[in-house]
Amino acid sequence: MSTKRKSVLIIGAGISGLAAAHSLHENGFDVQIFEARKEFGGRIRKDDQFAGFTLEVGGEEIHKVNSPYYHLALKMGADLKPDDTLNHYFEDIEKEELMDREEFLSKYNDQYFYNEVVQNRDIQDDSQSLQNFFSKKGLKSQFYQWYEAFWGIENGGSLNEISVKAYGDYESGRKSDHDLNFILMNTSHYEIIEKAFASVLPFIHYSTPITEINYFGEKEFPVDREQEDEDEDDEEEDCKGKDFNRVVIFDKQGNRYEGDYIIVTVPISQLQNKTIRFNPELPPQKQDAIRRMKLGRGGKIHFKFKNRFWPDNARTLFLRSKISFLWNQYHEQKDTDEIQTNVLAGLLAGDVMDEMQDPEKRQALIEEVLEKMARVFKYPKVKEELLDVMWNDFTNFEYIQGNYSMPTLNIGSSRYIYQQPVDNILFFAGEASHTTDSMTIHGAYETGLRDAQRIIELQKEKK
Ligand SMILES: Cc1cc2nc3c(=O)[nH]c(=O)nc-3n(C[C@H](O)[C@H](O)[C@H](O)COP(=O)(O)OP(=O)(O)OC[C@H]3O[C@@H](n4cnc5c(N)ncnc54)[C@H](O)[C@@H]3O)c2cc1C
């Protein structure tokens, strides 16, 4: 056995790829990270210009207390504010008035449907959508808009795209308080990963989309045709020891890279649209799992106002408009400890994206929500006080093309199949590969650590 350091190729410099790289590097592996875009972070992305303080354009809240990522954030100096100390407001279904969550729950018995789906384990039908379930249960259609806002959009899509069973499994599988989320007050996820993974950032090849992955196992050493003559001596040297690199990949420009293992962390959309070719082809079960998963369409909108006109203790605001799910941005100012801001963020996903992608229709939706705010908050000057709007559509971000992998119809055990290594050489990490905590930052982080650990263990067994 050669004592040469083993090398791992990692595709994607989002949190899962960086976590894997960092853990492997710490354990004596050589790592190379290939990122198609010109920056790291993937669906973690910040904006420092719009608000005068840092905004999260992508992943924002930490959805699991005491998870490894929660502890990483603390270690990197994050001040985490639990959002259960803040209020969640709803526009009453009957009147254009705000209600706090307790009032809403008791008036509309919302918890009833949540319990039905999450606790009723008899619902085994993965092909039934939440929309279909509600209609069978006789839920009045005026309620759909609510469920679309906080069951649909939050899960990356519309009610007609989300499976009752997958949603129930997801909610019950998270094993954490459904409502306990954490806001970063003094830093951003981008800064956390920049700091935590600083030692591996120099190993990123930026603007390097990978288009072909050859994983040959012990079967055959693939000869680089172009470099054959130049590198003949080196290649022979490598082949002799039979301890050769087993993965050969190519980027869009045709450059070739080799390694002992490979971890693919790209969003599921990139495997579905076949921007990466696998040789040999992936096992049929794996291909089927990839086909069954679904990355939602979606993004985030930010509104900056001259003044605040929503309640001081508000975290989320659910309004009866197409832009329905909004929340207040908190930020700790270094000098004043001021935590309230004049910025509202909104999450959009699912069917509303048809309109958001058309600039004219998007403008109409913006007008609609501003008018709604004026009436609900009884503050007629809302439009005059609007300073700026920022819209980031992840569906249009090249090499990402979506928000997160939703609990979609007929997903079955796809996540489980997806995260199984192929031939102990080819690994699949990234949020979609987490069987209980997909769609999240902490989940994506754990998948990177998981596959790094698998490779570390494999090497230990070989020694
Ligand atoms: C709008 C929005 C809001 C969100 N809100 C939250 C939230 O509040 N809380 C939460 O926990 N999570 C949230 N998430 C989800 C969270 O951000 C993601 O689950 C997580 O960041 C995904 O990390 P990842 O490493 O799996 O994938 P990514 O971050 O997508 O990283 C994959 C990387 O692969 C690169 N890539 C793609 N194709 C190739 C190729 N061919 N070659 C090389 N590189 C390639 C991509 O450019 C990308 O950088 C949100 C996401 C979005 C979009």
The ligand as an ORCA input file, in Angstrom:
! r2SCAN-3c Opt
* xyz 0 1
  C     -34.343     31.525     -0.712
  C     -33.831     30.457      0.219
  C     -34.119     30.532      1.570
  C     -33.653     29.547      2.438
  N     -33.912     29.670      3.778
  C     -33.365     28.777      4.647
  C     -33.464     28.981      6.043
  O     -34.011     29.994      6.522
  N     -32.903     28.051      6.862
  C     -32.259     26.947      6.392
  O     -31.761     26.131      7.183
  N     -32.111     26.749      5.049
  C     -32.643     27.635      4.177
  N     -32.459     27.478      2.837
  C     -31.818     26.236      2.345
  C     -30.301     26.238      2.492
  O     -29.781     27.475      2.058
  C     -29.746     25.089      1.632
  O     -30.366     23.872      2.047
  C     -28.236     24.899      1.749
  O     -27.544     26.124      1.683
  C     -27.791     23.965      0.622
  O     -26.398     23.716      0.680
  P     -25.752     22.640     -0.289
  O     -24.319     22.610     -0.003
  O     -26.525     21.377     -0.218
  O     -26.036     23.174     -1.775
  P     -25.577     24.526     -2.491
  O     -25.413     25.618     -1.511
  O     -26.525     24.747     -3.606
  O     -24.122     24.174     -3.087
  C     -23.955     23.443     -4.246
  C     -22.921     24.150     -5.128
  O     -22.693     23.339     -6.298
  C     -22.367     24.215     -7.361
  N     -22.513     23.491     -8.631
  C     -23.637     23.164     -9.295
  N     -23.359     22.486    -10.416
  C     -22.013     22.368    -10.473
  C     -21.118     21.759    -11.397
  N     -21.556     21.129    -12.488
  N     -19.798     21.829    -11.147
  C     -19.325     22.461    -10.033
  N     -20.139     23.056     -9.139
  C     -21.466     23.009     -9.339
  C     -23.354     25.350     -7.170
  O     -22.941     26.510     -7.857
  C     -23.366     25.512     -5.644
  O     -22.449     26.489     -5.217
  C     -32.888     28.460      1.942
  C     -32.580     28.400      0.583
  C     -33.044     29.380     -0.272
  C     -32.702     29.290     -1.728
*
